Amino acid sequence: MSGTDVIYLAALLHDIGKFYQRAGKSSHYAAQFKLSDDIKKLESSYCPPDGKGNYSHRHALWTAQFIRELEEKHPVIRKAAISLDGKQVSLMRLAASHHKPSNLLEGIIQLADQYSSGIDRQEKINEEEDQKTIDRVRMVSLFETLGMEKNASCKHTLPLKSLNLQKDFFPLAGDQTTDQGYPELWKAFFREIMGLDAGHLRTFSEAVLNILEKYTIAIPSSTIHLPDISLFDHLKTTAAFAVALYQAAVEKNLKDLESLKKTDNLFLLAGADLSGVQAFLYDIPSRKAARNLKGRSFYLQLLSDTIFEYLVRKLNITRSQLVYGSGGRFFMILPNTDPILKKWDEARDFISEKLFDEHGTSLFVAMETEPFGGDEIFGKSIHVPWKNLIAKLNERKSRRYEKQLITGYNLLFEPQVDEKAMEYSEAEDNAETATGEKKFSQRERMSRIQASLGKWLTAHPYWICTSEEIPSLSARTIQPGQLGIWHYLADEADVEKAASLLAEKDPYAQIRRFNDVEYKPNERIGNLYVGYAFYGGNAYPTKTDGHPVTFDELAGLTKQDQDEAGYHRLGIVRMDVDNLGALFAEGFPEKYRTFSRYSALSRQLDWFFKGYINTIWNRPGRKENTYILYSGGDDLFLVGKWNEALAMAMDIYRDFREWTCHQPKITLSGGIAVVPGKFPVKKAARDAGEAEDKAKKHTLDKCEKNAFTLLGCPLNWEYELPVVEEYKNRILAFLKAEKIPAAFIGKIRSHHDHAAFSKGEICSPKTLWMVAYDLGRMAKRTREKEAAGFIAMCQKNIFTNQVNGEPLHSSYHFLQLLNLAARWAELEYRTCE
C-alpha cells in the first residue's frame, strides 16, 4: 500500500472520534459507548494537557478506539502504516495524534486540519469543546453565513439525520438541541462501515468517503466556533490537504514539520472548465428530440466526470481533492511539485487532443493551475487565487486548440457530420451488430450512443465507472473522450457479472445507484462498495410501451385533436442561481473564507439541483408531464407541458428559498418559453435563455435579478409574481364556473394596450375613464355577487394602483400585472378545455 493511501484514510478519520464521543453522551446509551482500558492508557500520548492537570481533546481517544475496532475487523487496516526514519507509524497514530504530533507525518495531519478550518490553532491548542453540550449543539445552515453581518446570529439549524432527499432534511427555524439522534446515527454508520470488505486500502478509503458523507453531513465539525461546517466537509477537506502536504514533503525531501510550514505556495488550485456545452447540447436532430437531449445532457456530465477520474489516476490523487465540481467545471487542491505540474501539462495536451478527435471544435476543456499556501489560507484571502485561476481559464479558452492549429490545420476545416447522418436508428445499429461491419464514423457512432443514454438511464439503476473494459456489459457502455475511463449503465444482474473483474483489477472503480442512499447490507461486489450518485432527471415520462413521451404528446397534442381549439404548448424553462461566481469569490465574510466552506457550498447546491430536484419532479402532475433535461450545480433546464413546467419552476423556487433559509444573497432567476410541440429545440432553448437573461436584468428597488420571465414579462419572485398568480387563480376559477363575463379578459387587454405606460404609470387619462365606464358597467351587469365584487375590486385597484388596499410593490402598474394574470388564466383555461 502507498503512503498516499495511508495518509488519506488517516485524515478522513482523524476527527471521527467526535462523532463516536457524542453518541456516548446519552445516559441511555452510555453503557454501549465506553473507551476500552488499553485506549484509556494512551491519553497522555494523544491528548494535550489543558494546563489544569488534566488532558483536553479526548475525542482523539475515541478516534483511536474506532480505528482499533476497524483493525479487528479488517487486516488491511491493521497493516496500514508509513515508514519514517526506520520506524512504522501506524494508521491509528497518524489519525489520533493530530492534537499532539510527535513527527512529520503526524504533523501533516495536524497542519491539514488547520488548513481545512482556516484557523491557525497553534495559539489555541488548549481550546476545548464544552463536554456538557457537545451532543446538543446542532449545525446551522451554511447559507446564513453568506454575507453575515457583524454580531448577527443564525436562525436555522439542520436536523440530525443521515443524508436523504426528502424535505425533512431541510433546515428548521429555532432550536433543536433537545433532539437526541447521535446514538442511532452512529449505530447505522458503524454497521455500514464495518460491512465493507477492505481488500484494497484505496478502495476502502473511497468507500469511507461516501459513507462519511451519508452520516456526518449534518454533524457540526466544531461546537466551539460557528457550527456551519459539517464533520464530513471538514474531514474531506483535511484529507485533500493532507494528501497534498504528504506528496509535497516526499517530493521536496522535507524532513520536519517546520520546514514544511516555511515552504511557500505548497498547493495548487487546479481547475478544468468545459466550454461549448450549450451549443453541443442543443445541436440535435428534431427526430426523437426528447431522448437525444436527455442523452446528450447525461453525456456532458459523464465527460466532465471522466476528465476528473482520468486526472485522479494520472496524478495519483484522491477524490477528496475535489473542492467544486458541477456544470462542466471542477476545481481541485493539488501539491505544488514539479512532477505534478509536468503531469498536469501532459494531461491537458492529451485530453485536448482526444476531445478534438472525438468532437472536433464543438467541445473544449480549459485546464489551468494557480499556486497558493498558508498565507492565503490563514490570511483569509483564498478568493484571490480563485479569481486568478478563473481569469487563467478564461484566457485559456480564448486560445482553444492552439496546438491543433499548428499540427492539424486542415482538420479544423473538415465538414461536420450532417444532421441526417446523426439521427439515431435502432435498426441500423442492430444491422451493424449482426454483420460486424463498421457503417459509421467514430463521431457518428458516438452520437448514436449519446442518444441511447437517454433510453438506458430510466431502465438501469446502477452506474459503473472504471478504467477496465467489461465485455459482458458492452451493450450499454460509453467511453467519453476515449480517455480510458468506461461508464456502464447496469441492472443488478449486470453488476454481479462485473464483480470479479472490478474487484481484482481497478481499486478506483465505482458502483453507484442513482438517487438512492438506502443501505443494503447484502449489496456488495467483492471489495467494492455500492454507493450512490445524485443525478437530476434519471427518470422521465414514458408511455405504456416504455418509450419516452414525445414533445408533441407532452404538449397534449395527439393525432385525434390536432384540429381542436385547445392550447397545446410546450414550456421550456431555464433557471440558475444569481451571482454564483461572486458568492464563491467574496460571498463569505473575510473571517469565514475557508476551503471547507467553499466545498460545503458547492455540495449543498448540488444536493438541491442534482438530488432534491427529483423529489420535486416526483410530485403528482410533474412526473407525468415534464422532463428534467439538465439540473446540477446551480442551474437547470426543463421541458414539459407548459402549465406543468411553469408550476414546477415555481415549486423549485419556493423550495430553493426554503433550503437556503431565504438568504437574500442567494436567489434564482429564470424564464419560460412557450412553444408548439414541433418547435425547433435549438431555437426554443435560445428563447428560454433570452427569457432568463431578461429576468436577470429586471430591477425592483434598485435590486437586479431574483425574477422570472412569464409570457415575455420579467417579474420579481417575491412581490410581483405572487400578485399575478393570485389574480390568475381567481380569474381562472370564475371562468371555469362561468361566473365572469367572457368579455372581461378582452376588456383588460384592450385597456392595457391603450394605457401608454411609462415607469409603471398610466400616461393616457382616457384609459382611466374607459376603465371606470367598462368595468363599472360590467360589475353591475354581473349577476354572481362574488364575481361582480371581483370586477369592482379590479376597477378600484387600477385607479389607486394598489392591491387589496395595500400599496403595490412593483415596477409595473397594477393594470400591467392584471393583464398578464388574465392572459395566463385564459391560456390555462384553454389548456384545460
N, C-alpha and C positions, 0 to 999 in steps of 0.2 A: 504494500500500500504506500501511496505517496505522502510526503509531508503536507502537501496542499490539502489532501483529503482529511487528514487528522486535524489540522488547524481549522478547517471548515466546520467539521462536526463539533469540535470543542467550542467554537464561537457560537454556533447555533444553540448550544445547550448551556452556555455559561450562566445565564440567569434563570434557567428552568426551575431552580430551587425556589424562586419567588412564588411561582405557581403552586409547587408542592407544599411550601410552608403555609401559604394562605389557606389551602384546602384543609390543613390540620388544625386551623384555629377554632373551628366549630367544636364546642364541647361534646356534641352528639357523636362526632367522628374522631375525637382526639385519640381514642384507643387504636384506631386503624392507621393513624399517621404519626409514627414515632421514629425518631432517629435511633439507629442501631448503636450499640455500645462502641463498636470499633470506629464508627464515623464520629461519634462524640469526642473520641480521643484525638481527632485531627483538628480540633477547634483552634489551637494555637498555630497550626500550620496554614490554615486557610482564612482565618478571621483576624482582622487588625484589632489592636487594643483600642478601647474607647476613651482612655485617659482616666477612667474611674475604677480601674481594677477589673474590668470585665472585657468581653470581646463584642465587637459590633459586626454587622453584615452577616448574620448567621444563616442567611439564605444560601450562602456558599456551601454550608454543610448539607443542606437539602439537595443542592446540585450534585454533590459528591455521592449522596445516598442514591439518587436516581441513577447515576452512571454505574454505581455498584450493582444495582438491580438489572441494568442493561447487560452488564458483564456476565451475570449469572445466566442470562437467557441466551446471549449471543457471543460465541467465542471470538468472532472477528472484532468485537468491541474490546474484549479483554486484551487482545493483541495490539490494539491501536496505540501507537507511541511514535515519538520522533527522537532520533539520536542527537544529543548535544554534548560535546566535549567527552565523548566516550560513554555517556550515560543515557538511559532511556527515560524520556519524560512522558509519562502516561497521559492518556486522554483525560482521566479524572483530574490530575494535577493541572493540566492546561485549562480545563473548564472552571475548576473550583478555586484557583489561586489568583483570580483577576483582581482581588482587593489586597492581595499580599504576595505579589510576584517575587520569585527568587532567581529568575534567569530571563534571558532574552525572549524565549518562546512564551513563557507565562506573561511577560510584559507586553508582548504583541497583543494578546487578548485584552489586557487592561487598556492599552492605548486605543485599540479598535473600539472598545466600549465607550471611551471618552469621545472619540471622533464621531461615533454614531449619535451620541447625545448632544454633541456640540458644546460640551462643558468640560473644561479642564479641572478635573476633580482633585488634583494634587493638593490643593489648599482646602478641600472639603472631605478629606479622607475619613474623618470621624462622623460625617453627617450620616445619620441612620434613620430609617423609616420608623414611625411610631408603631411598635409591635401590638398595641391595643386596637389599632384601627386598620391595619393593613388589609384585612379581608372585607372591610366595609366601604373603602373608597372605590368609587366607580369611575370608569373612563368618561371624560367629557368629549363632546363632539369636536373633532379637529376643525370643522368648518367655522366654529365660533372663534377659533384662534386667529383666523384670517382677518387682518385689519383691526385686531383687538386694540381698543383704546387703553390708555394707562388707567390702572385700577379697576378696569372692567372685570366682570365675572361671567362665567359660563352658566347657562340656564338649562342645558340639556345634558343628560347622561345616557350612556349606552346600557341596554340590558345585558346582564352577564349570561351570555348564551354562546353556543357554538355557531359557526358560520351557517347561515341559511339564506334563502331567497324570499322569505316572507316579510310581511310588513311589521311583524313583531320584533324584527331586528333593527327597526328604526330607533333613533334617539328619542327619548321621552323627556318632557319638561318636568322639572322637580327632582327631588332627592330619592334615590332608590337604594340607599345604604342598608335598608332592612332586609333586602333580598339576600338569601343565603344560597349561592349557587356554586361556590368553589368545589366542595367535595364531589358532587355528582359530575361536574365538568372534568375534574381531574381523573375520576374513575374511567370516564369514556375515553379520554386522551390516553391514559395508561394502557387500557385494553387494546386500543388500536395500534399503539407504537410497539407494544410487546408482541403483537401479532405479525410483525414484519419478519421476513427471512433475510437476515443480514449476510448474504453471500458475498457481496462486494461493498466496501465501505462507501464509495461514491454513490452507488445505487441506494444504499441505506440512508445516506445523508440527504439526498434529494427527496426521498420519501418523507423524512423527518420534516423538511421544509414545508411540504404540502400539509402534513398533519398539524404542524405548529400553526399554520395559517388558519386551519379549521377551528382549533380550540383556544388559541391565545389572542385572537383578533379583537376581542372585546375586554381584554385584561389590561389594566394600566401597567406600563413598564416601571413606573415610579409613582409612589404615593406621596412623595415629598414635594416635587416640582409640579407644575401644571400637568395633570394626568390626561393629556390629549393624545399621547402616543401609546399604541398597543405594545404589549410584550412581543408580539410577532414582528412588528416593524422594527423594533429595537434589535431583536436577535438577528433578523435578516440583514440589516444594515451593518451591524457589528461583524457578521460573517464576511460581508463584502470587503470591509476594511481590513479584517484580519488576514484574509487570503492575499490581498494586495500587499500588505505590510510584510507578510512572510516571504512572498516571492521577491519583493524588492530587497529584503535583507539577505536572502540567499544569493541573488544576482550581484549585489553590491559588496558581498562578503563582509557584512556588518556583524560584529561580534557581541555588541552590548546594546542595551536599550537607549542609553544616552546618545550614542552615535546615530541610532535610527531617528530619534527625535530631532536631532540637529540637522538632518538631511532635508534640504529644501525640495518642495514640489515632488513629494513621494508618489503622488497619484496622477492619473489621467481621468478626466471626464470625457468619455468617448461616446460619440453619437452616430446614428445612422438614420437617414431620412429618405424614404421612398417617395419619389415625385412622379407626376404623370398619372396619378391614381384616378382622378376624376374622369379624364378623357378615356383612360383604359376601361374603366368600369362601364361607361355608357356606350362604348363603341361596340355595339352588338347588333345582330340582325333582328328584325322585328318578329320573326318567327320564333315561337317559344321564348318570348322575352322574359317572362317571369322566372323560368328556370335558369336561363342564361345569366340574368342579373344576380340571382342568388348564388349561382356557382362562381361567378367572377368575384363577387364580394368576398366569399369564403377563400377563394384562391389568393386574394391580396393579403388576407391575414396569414395564410399558410406561407406565402413568400416572405413576409416580414419575420415570422417565427423561424423559418428555415435559415435566413441570414443570421439570426441570433444563435440558433443551435449550431450552425457551422462555426461561428466565432467561439462559442463555448469550447468546442473540441479543438479548434486551431490554436487558441491561446491558452488552453489548459486552465480555464477559469470555471466558476460555478454559476448556477442560475441565480444565486443571491446577488450577483454583481449587478443585476438589472435594477435600476432606480425608477425608470419610467419606460413603459412600453405600450403603445396603442396607436391606432390610426396610421400605421405605416412608419412610425418613428419610435426609436428607443434610445435610451441613454444608460451608460454603464460606468461603474467605477473600476479602473484597472491600475495595476502597478506601473509606475513610470520608469521603465527599464528599456535598454536598447533592444533586447530580444523581442519584447512586446511591441515596440514601435516598428521593428522590422517586419514582424509577422502581420501587424495591422496593415502596413502598406502592401504587403503581398496579398493579403485577403481582399483589400479594396480593389486591386488590379484584377484579381481572379474573379471576384463577384461581378465587377463591371463588365468583364469580357463575357462571362456566362449569361448575364442578363441581356447583353446586346445580341448574342447568338439566339437567345430564346424569344426576345420581344422586340428586337430592333431598337428604334428610338422611342418607343411608346412608354417604357418604364426605365427609370434610372435611380440608383441609390447613391446619395452623397454620404461619405464617411469621413469624419474628422475627429481630432482629439484636442484637448486643452489641459495643460498641467495645472495642478493646484496642490495645496498642502495644508499643514496645520494652521498657518497664518490666516488663510481664508476661512477655515472651519471655526477656529476659536475667535476670530475677528468678526464673525457673523457677516462675512462678505462673499458667501458661496454663490450668490446671484451673479457675481462678476464673471467667474469662469463659465457659468451657464450662458450668460449673454454673449461672451466671446465665442463660445462653441457654436451657438446658433448663427452668429454672424459668419463664422467659417463655413458652416454647412450651406448657408445661402450663397456664399461666394463660390463654393464648390459646384453648386447646382448651375451656376452661370457658365461653367466650363464642362458641361456634360460631354462625355465620351471623347475627351480630348485626345486620348491615345488612338482611338479608332479613326479619328480624322487623319492621323498621320499614317497608321499602318493599314487601314482598310477604307480608304476614302470612297471607293466606288460602292461599297456596301451601304453607305448612308443614303444612296440614291436609287437603290433597288426598289421596284414597285412592291407595294404591300399586298398581302392576300386580300382578294376582293370579298365582299360580303357574302356572295353566294357560296364561295368556297368555304366560308367559315360556318355555314349553317350545319347544325348537328343532325345526323341521320343514323338512327339505331340500325337500320337495315344495312347501310354502308359499312358500319363498324362490324356488324355480325358477318358480313360477307368477307371482310378483310381477315377476320379471325379464322374463318373456315378455310380460306385459301392460303393464308400465311403470307400473302403478298402485301407489300407496303404501298398503299394507294395515296397516302397523304404526306406532305412535308411535316417536319417537326412542329412548326408553328400551327399548322392546320390540325395536327393531332392534338396539340396542347389545347387548342380552342375547344375541341370536342370533349376533352377530359374536363375542362372547366365547366362546360355545360352540364356534364354528368354529375359534377359535385353537387349541384343543386338538388338532383334527384337522390343521390346517395345520402345526403345529410339527414333527411327526415326519416329514413328507414334504418339507420345504423347508429346505435347509441355510443359506440366506442371510437376513440380516436387514438391511433398508434403513431408515434413519431420515433424514428430510429435511423441509424446510419447503415442498417443491414437490409438487403432485399429479402422479401419473404415471398417466394414463388407461389405459394398456395393462396396468397391474397392479391395476386397481380391484377385481378379484375377490377379492383377498387383502390387503386394506388395512384399517387402523383408525386413527382419529384420536382418541385418548383425550382426553376433556375438551373437545373442539372448540377446542384451543388453537393450531391451525395447524401442528402437527407430525404428519406422517404416518409410519406404520410399515407396511412391506410385508414379508411372508414370501415368499421367492422362490427359484426354482431358477436354474441357470446361464443358461438362455435368457432368463429374466426380467431378470436383471442386465444382460445385453447390450442389451436393449430400453431400459433406463433410462439407459444410458451417456451419450448426448449431452445429455439434459436435465439430469442431475445435474452433469455436468462443467462446464456453462456457467452454471447459474443458482444453485447453492447451495454455496458454499465450505465450509459447515458439515456437508454431507451425510456420512453414514457408511454404508459397506457392510461388514458383518462376517459371518464364518462362525461358526456355533455350535460352541464347544468344539473348534476346530481351529486350532492355531497354526502349522501347517506352511507354509513359504514356497513359493509357486507363482509362478515368475518371469513366466509369461505371463498371470497373472491380474491385470489392471489395467484399470480403467474410465476412459478418458480420463485426467484428472489426479487421479482418486480412487484411494486405496489401499484394497485389500481387507484389512481387519484381522480381528480375532477378538473374540468375546464369550463369556464363560463364563456358562452358564445351567444350573442344576441340574434335569435332567429333561426335556430336549427330545425324548427318545425314551421309549417306554413299550411294554408288551406288546401285541402285535397278533395277530389271528387270520390265517389263511391268506388271507382276502379283504381284508386290510389294515385292517379295522375294529378299534378297540381292544377288548381283552378286557373283558367286563363284570365288575362286582364279584362277581356270583354265580359266574361262571366262574373268577374269580381265587380265590375261596374253595374251589374244587374241586367245586362243585355243578353238575350238569347235569340235564337233564330225565330222563335214564335212571336217575340214582341219588338222586333226591330222597327216596326212602323208605328208603334204606340207612342203616345204623347208623354210618357213618363220621363223623368230626368235621370238618365243613365250616364253616370260620370265616374271617373277615377279621381282620387285625391292623391297627389304626390306631395309628401311632406318632408321638408328638410329642417333640421334644428341643430344648434350647437351651443356650447357654453360660451358666454360672452367674456372676452378679455382673458382667456385662459393663459396665454403667454405671459401677460403682465402679472397674473396671480402667481405663477411659478417663479417669476423673476423677483417680484417685490411685494407679493401679497401678504406674507407673514411679517409681523413686526420684527425689527432687527434682532432682538434677543431670542426669537423663536426660529431663526433661519438655520435649520439643521437638515441633513440629508434624510434622516428618518422621517421628518415631516413631509419633505418632498415626495418620498417614496409612498408614504401613507396617503397623501392627497391623490396621487396617481391611482393607487389601489382602490380608494373609496369611490372615485369617479368610475373606474372600471366595474366595480361591484354593481353600480346602478345601471350603466349603459350596456354592459355585457351580460350581467346576470339578472338583476331585478326586472329589467325591461321585459323579460319573458313572462314574469308573473303578471305584469300589466296586460301583456298580449293574451294571456290565457283567460281573461275575463270574458263573460258572455258577450257575443256580438263582435268582439275584436278578433278572436282567433278564426272565426268563420269568414271574416271579410277583409283582413289586412295581411300584408307581408311585411316583415322586418327585413328589408334588403341589406341594411348595414346598421350596426349600432355598436359603438365601442369607443373608449377613451373619453371623448367629450362631445360626440356628435352622432346623428342618426339619420336614416333615410327610410321612409315608409311609403308603401303603396297600398291602396285599398279602395273600397267603395267610399266615395268622397266624404259622406257624412260620418262614417265609422272611422276613417283615417283622421278626420278633424277631431272627433271625440277622443280618440286615443292620444292625439297630440296634447289635448287639454288634460287628460289623465296624467300623462308624462310630466307635464309642467307642475301640476299640483303635487304629485308625489315627489318630484325632484326638490321642490321648495321645502317640503316637509323633511326630506332626507338631509338637506343642507341647513336645517334649523332656521329657514327663512333669512339666511345670511344675505344682506343687501349687496355684498360684493360678488356673489355667485348667482348669476341669473342665466336664463336661456332665451335665445331669440330664434325665430323660425318663420316659416311661411308655408302655405299650401297652394299648389297649382291644381285647378280643377279642369280636367281634360277628358275627351272621349276615350273609350277603351282602346281604339286603334291608333291613338295619337302617338307619333314617334317618341320613343323612350328618351332619346338624347335631348330632344327639344323640351320635353316635359321636365326632365331633370334640370335643364337650364332655366326654365320658367320658375321652378320651385326655388332654385338658387337665387334668382333675381328677387323673388318674394322674400327670401331670408335676408338678402342684402338690404332690402327696403326696410325690414323690421329693425335691422342693426343701425340704421340711420335715423330711426324715429326718436323724437325728443319729447319729453314731458318734464316740466320743472327743471330744465337745463340738464337733465339726465338722459343720455342716449341708451338705446338698446332695451333689453327686458321687454320685448314686444313680439307680436305675432301678426303676420300679414294674412288677412282673410279677405277674399274676393277683391284683391288689389289694394286693400286699405290696411296699413300698419296700425296696430292697436297695442297700447300698454296692457300687459297681462293683469296688473293689479287693479287698475282703475277704469280702463276703457272697455276691455273685452267683457268683463262681468256685466256691465250695463247693456251691451249689445246682446249678450247671451240671455239675460233676464227678459228683455223685451222680445227677443226672438221666440223664447219659450211661450210667452203669453200670447203673442200673435198666432203662433202655430196651434196652440190649444184652441183658440177661438175659431181658427179656420177648420180644424178637424170637427169641431162641434157645430159648425155652420152658424155661429152666433155673431160673426162680424161681417159687414158687407164686403163682397169681393172687391169693390172699388177702393177700399181703404189703402191697399198696398199701392195701387196706381196713383192715388192722390198724393201719398207721401213721396213717391218717386218724382212726380211732376213738380211738386213744391221744392223738393231738394234740387232738381235740375235748374230751376229758375232763381235760386236764392243768391247766387253770386257771392260765395263765401270768401272771406279774407281773414286769415289768422283766427279762425274759429268764430267769426261774427258774420251775421247775415247783412249783406250790403244793399239788398233790394227791399225797400219798405213795402212794396206791393206784395211780396211773399207773405209777410205777416198778416196783411189784410185778407189775403186769399185763404191762408190757414185758418184765420178766425171764422171766415164765412163757411168754407167747405167742411171743416171738422166740426164746427158748431152745428151746422145743419145735419151732418151725418149722425152725430151723437143724439140729437133729438128724434131722428127717424129710426134709430136702432131700438128695437123692442126689448131685447135682452138687456136687463139692467146692468149686469156686470160689464158687458161689452161696451155699453154706452158710457159707463163711467171711465173705462179704459181710454176710449177715444177722447173724452173730455180732458182726461189727465194728460194725454199726449199733446193736446192743443195747448194746455197751460204750460207744460214743460218747454215747448218750443218758444213760447213768448218769454218765459222767465230764464230760459237756458239753465234749468235746474232738473234734478232727478228726485222725484218723491219729496219735494220740498227742501232738498239739500243742494248746495252749490255743486255744479258739475265739475269734477276734477279731470279735465281733459283738454287736449289741444284742439279738439273739434267742438263744433256746436252740437247741441242735442239732436237737431234735425238730421245732421250727418250720421250720427250713431243710430238714430231711429230708422233712417233709410236703409242702412246696412242690415239692421235687425230684420226689417221687412223683406229684403232680398233673400236673406238667409232662410227665413221662415217659409217663403214662397218656394225656394228650391227644395227644401226638406219636405215640404208638403207634396210637391210633385214627385219626389223620390219615393215617398211612402205610398202615394197613389199608384 
